[in-house]
């Protein structure tokens, strides 16, 4: 049986830029699959916002993230990379996280070199662990795998803390461990975007974050530069705007009927969440009184 990790590795081998949209629960993951996306990214930023109502500054626990990841892998069949933050501790915690994600069918995990409590990659106030501490975590993650296709993505947040030169030195050291992909977070200009591409040979991740610290380089340029993953993690932004519009309409008029052209129908929504499959199970097994 082909695993989700193997499917994602095959996408990497295609040499085309792979779009990775953020998801935060089983419903958003189902919609991403329905839209035809080849892979998804479980965003810690979005999970913290939607499940805790809190910013991405280290409130989210490993238990909460693993629970969310498990519900998603039970619901969809496309590969998913999970935002593993700083690994939720040291090398021991990292190994536990990798083993748990592998068992539930995730395709990979991203680990970053921030000090706990971490920050969203485009926020102020980040700090980073020593280079050796991060290397220890990455090697522990690599050794914890039982499936060699399971992707370990190494992220450095050092640009904002130590400067671009140090961030590149870290990225090259992380690449040398044999991780599947390298993610240099928050380059500050197009020159840095290009320098990352020219120096890192491993597959590279670009975080396309509206309102963030990085340029919103177009996908065609990123693909030409050799980036492998185009990450659009903050799907919660348009979701929040849509929900706010709906709630304001309910407050204004008493119903959301004026927004029906922006809605799924009752039948379409039930199809999306799998009601037809339930009906088939009822026909097959639900014959008793």
C-alpha positions, -999 to 999 in steps of 0.1 A, spaced: 0 0 0 13 34 -9 16 57 21 8 94 22 45 100 28 54 82 -4 28 102 -23 43 134 -11 78 122 -20 65 115 -55 52 151 -57 86 163 -47 102 142 -74 80 159 -100 101 191 -97 69 212 -99 60 237 -72 36 220 -48 9 242 -33 5 236 4 -26 253 18 -32 256 55 -59 236 73 -70 236 109 -96 209 113 -113 179 95 -138 202 77 -112 225 62 -91 195 52 -121 180 34 -127 212 15 -90 214 5 -92 178 -8 -125 186 -26 -108 216 -43 -82 193 -58 -51 203 -37 -24 176 -39 -13 181 -3 -22 201 29 -4 217 58 -17 216 94 -10 252 105 -3 258 142 -12 294 137 -47 284 125 -52 257 151 -43 280 179 -67 307 166 -96 284 159 -94 259 187 -81 282 215 -90 316 203 -54 326 210 -24 338 189 4 315 178 28 323 206 33 288 222 -1 282 238 -8 251 217 3 218 231 16 186 214 -15 167 226 -39 193 210 -19 193 177 -17 155 175 -55 152 183 -62 176 154 -39 158 131 -55 124 138 -90 137 131 -78 150 97 -59 119 86 -91 99 94 -111 123 72 -90 128 40 -67 108 18 -43 135 6 -8 139 22 -4 163 51 26 180 66 21 190 103 35 221 119 55 207 148 66 240 162 98 236 182 90 199 187 73 207 221 105 201 240 138 185 235 150 156 213 129 131 234 97 150 227 106 153 190 110 116 187 76 109 203 59 134 180 74 119 149 64 84 159 28 95 167 24 113 134 37 84 115 13 60 131 -17 82 122 -7 85 86 7 121 83 32 126 55 57 147 74 64 173 101 80 207 102 104 215 131 117 250 138 147 263 158 129 287 181 131 289 218 99 280 237 75 298 239 77 302 201 62 328 179 46 328 145 74 332 120 63 367 110 59 381 145 83 402 165 101 388 196 114 355 183 144 337 198 163 307 185 180 278 202 217 270 195 225 254 162 236 222 180 203 220 199 184 221 166 207 196 150 201 172 179 163 176 174 166 170 136 187 139 140 164 126 167 134 131 143 152 113 115 162 84 137 126 81 151 111 73 117 102 38 107 91 50 72 121 66 53 96 84 32 82 104 61 93 140 55 113 160 81 112 197 72 138 218 90 129 255 95 151 283 107 138 315 121 172 330 125 169 359 100 150 381 124 172 371 154 208 366 141 207 380 106 206 365 71 242 352 71 237 332 103 203 319 91 220 306 59 247 289 79 220 272 100 200 262 69 231 246 53 239 227 86 203 215 88 204 204 52 235 183 59 215 161 83 196 147 53 162 163 60 136 162 32 132 200 29 146 232 43 125 262 52 142 295 58 114 316 73 107 352 66 133 364 40 130 402 39 135 409 2 137 393 -32 175 392 -30 173 369 0 146 348 -17 170 342 -45 201 336 -24 183 309 -4 174 292 -37 210 294 -50 227 280 -18 203 253 -6 202 223 -28 175 204 -8 138 210 -16 129 244 -3 97 259 13 85 294 7 59 309 31 35 331 10 21 352 39 0 382 31 9 410 55 40 392 67 77 402 66 85 385 32 78 396 -4 49 378 -20 70 364 -48 49 350 -77 46 312 -80 62 311 -115 94 328 -102 96 305 -71 92 275 -93 119 288 -117 142 293 -86 137 257 -76 114 261 -46 95 228 -39 66 239 -16 46 271 -18 30 274 17 -2 294 21 -8 287 58 -31 314 71 -64 303 55 -80 314 87 -78 350 75 -104 347 47 -125 323 69 -126 349 97 -136 376 73 -165 355 58 -178 345 93 -176 380 105 -197 391 75 -223 364 82 -226 373 118 -229 410 110 -257 402 86 -275 381 112 -271 410 137 -284 434 111 -313 415 96 -319 385 118 -309 359 92 -281 352 68 -304 349 38 -289 379 20 -257 359 17 -271 328 1 -251 334 -31 -219 328 -10 -232 296 6 -232 259 -1 -267 244 -4 -279 221 23 -275 191 0 -240 202 -12 -228 206 23 -241 172 34 -224 156 5 -191 173 14 -192 160 50 -200 124 38 -238 119 45 -241 97 14 -216 72 28 -236 71 61 -268 64 41 -250 35 23 -239 21 56 -275 23 69 -287 4 39 -261 -23 44 -262 -28 81 -291 -9 96 -318 -35 90 -327 -42 126 -354 -25 146 
